[in-house]
Amino acid sequence: MKTLTLASIYELQGLKNEALEIYKDILKKDSNNKEAKVAIKRLSGLRKKYLGVNEDMKKFFVNMDSEVEFMEFERWLAKWN
């Protein structure tokens, strides 16, 4: 079953093409799905200002091993949403 959750998991695993296809399928079924629209723009590279990767946060994300670190990352991520 193609869901936003599955697409998100693929995206987090670096399977961006697979995630993009799922988001597109979701949008075909529900043209008002805002999450799918945002994800497609992000994965298609239409949001040029976000192309640079914050290497510090990427390392932090990869090495998180506690609930406190997860919450800190979640707060940082919420700033971008």
N, C-alpha and C positions, 0 to 999 in steps of 0.2 A: 504494500500500500504506500503510495507516494504522499508524504505529509511534510509539513513545515519542519517537524522534528527530525525526520530522516534527512531532509535537505541540510538542515543545520549541522547534524552529525557529520555528514559527508564533507561539508564546508570546513568544519573544525579538523577533520582528518586530512585536509588538503586536496580532497577530491572535488575541486571547484567545477569542473565540467559536468560531473554527475549531479552535483547540487543545482547547478544552473538549469539543467534539463528538468529536474523535479519542480523547481520554482516556476518554470515556464508552463509545465503541465498544470500546476495549481492555478496559475493565472488564466489559462484557457478555460478551466472549469468555473472559476470565480474571478471575473475581471475587476472586481473591487477589492481584492485581497491586497491590502497595503503592505503587509510583510513580504509577500512575494514580489511586489513591485520594487520595493527598496532593495531587496536581495538581488534582483536581476540587474538593477542599476549598479549596485556595488560590484557584482561579479563581472559585469560587462565592461567595467572600467569607465563608466560615465561620470563617476564622481571623482574627477581628477585630483581634487584637493586632498583626498584620502589615500592616494597611491603610496605614499611613503609609509613604511612600517616603523612603528615605535619599537626599536630593537630591545630597549630595556624592558618594556612591558611584555614583549614576546618572550624573552628569557624568563621573566617573572611567571608568566602563564605556564610555560613548559615545566617549570620547577616547583609549582605550587604543591604543597603537601599538607596544608592545614585549612581548617574552616575559616580561620582569621584571614589567611592569605586569599582564599577564595572570595570572601566578603570585600576585602580591599580591592581586588581586581574587578569585582562586580560594580563597586562604586565608581572606579575609574571608567569602566565601560559605559556606565549610565550617563556620564558626562557627554559622551559622543552621540547619544541617542536623542 
